[in-house]
Amino acid sequence: MSVLNRVPVREQDPKVRATNFDEVCLGYNMEEAMEEASRCINCKNAKCIQGCPVSINIPAFVKAVKEGKITEAADIIAESSALPAICGRVCPQETQCEGKCIRGIKGDPISIGKLERFVADYSREHGYVPKKPETTNGKKVAIIGSGPAGLTCAGDLAKLGYEVTIFEALHEPGGVLTYGIPEFRLPKDEVVQKEIDNVRKLGVKIECNVVIGKSVTIDQLMEEEGFEAVFIGSGAGLPKFMGIPGENAVGVFSANEFLTRNNLMKAFRDDYDTPIFRGTKVAVVGGGNVAMDAARTALRLGATTYIVYRRSEAELPARVEEVHHAKEEGIIFHLLTNPTEILEDEKGWVKGMKCVRMELGEPDASGRRRPVVIPDSEFTLDVDTVIMALGTSPNPLISSTTEGLEINKWKCIVAEETNGQTSKNGVFAGGDAVTGAATVILAMEAGKAGAKGIHEYLSNK
């Protein structure tokens, strides 16, 4: 064993996995996990904790893994996170905890994410149940949305003794974890639903098929149903488009719809009859994790798949691991390329996409170099399906039916970062509903902040 190099993680062969929806990464076994954990130098002033949005005591849980005390490791993680099996799979560890790891100065950082995943999976398979509070304090809190922000806020409040009810608009809980992230990255039945079950075991109730703003308003929850505080974690489900000619052609989809049909409505399975358009040549426009998810899903449904992104590889917002996996599976990248028009045949179906080549100019407001069109560089990409993965914004339903709730020009709810407090008394918010589309772990951080804010508010009330 080399202390400089991480223990490699087993994965499905790219040629095999490109044809199935089974999980790509197979994770560590006990022996591999203990070996990887033993590379940790257990820093006193641990920078990895500072890099974790939910402040997990990483050196302590890694030390427990090194000693083979997996239940102890699970308890340490549970103090800070209700969703370890999910975070271990989808967090951008390379820029967070692992990005701050001292071991990474010389050699590879510790595989903190893969160790967290191992602890969560192993302890779940061996019947681990998080500790439930012995009594409740009788105070009712409503959570809107059962995605990562809502689940985290609910779990933290339940541990503090609150009576928590989550209201979910869809027919299954999990939010983006269920409808957005594909099975091959995040298995639904054995990972997502099991972690949600653990939140339920803390005493949290979940009511599905309740659309807040339609079925019931926030004011009614507080005035008629006795909820003393509300946390809005309703996410960002409204897709964005480019506004180019041909975007209304048959065969143009938002990544949101395409992924929801596949993940939540199980279109990839033969025993479900959910309709999904299986293109033969698919262009996915965008460069984030959602674009990679959509492209890798289209590939598994039988298409030749292209990623079309207007900047270079260095600017791709997706995780390095996702880009690497996509390339291994055979997805073709058209970088420094921007669509200008979607071409349609006489029946209104997509028959191609006009694009231009780009080069990078001066940095823009985001600090990234601005893409500039190269003159006379037009070409047509031969595709029959276009999936737009350009980000999402919050659905305005809640803000438009809640008086006194301030939103900004992007229709995001305005809330304090430290405690989730909105402009309306007793109402807190966090996650994508506040920031616009971001990561699972940042939504969880906001859920924690919201729980802290609600606890302070109700303690002083």
Secondary structure by P-SEA (a helix, b strand, c coil): cccccccbbbbccccccccccccccccccaaaaaaaaaacccccccccccccccccaaaaaaaaaaacaaaaaaaaaaaccccaaaaaccccccccccccccccccccccaaaaaaaaaaaaaaaaccccccccccccbbbbbccccaaaaaaaaaaaaaccbbbbbbcccccccccccccccccccccccaaaaaaaaaaabbbbbcccccccccccccccccccccbbbbcccccbbbbcccccccccccccaaaaaaaccccccccccccbbbbbccbbbbccccaaaaaaaaaaaaaccbbbbbbccccccccccaaaaaaaaaacccccccccccbbbbcccccccbbbbbbbbbccccccccbbbbbcccbbbbbbccbbbbccccccccccccccccccccccccbbbbcccccccccccccccccccccccaaaaaaaaaaaaaaaaaaaaac
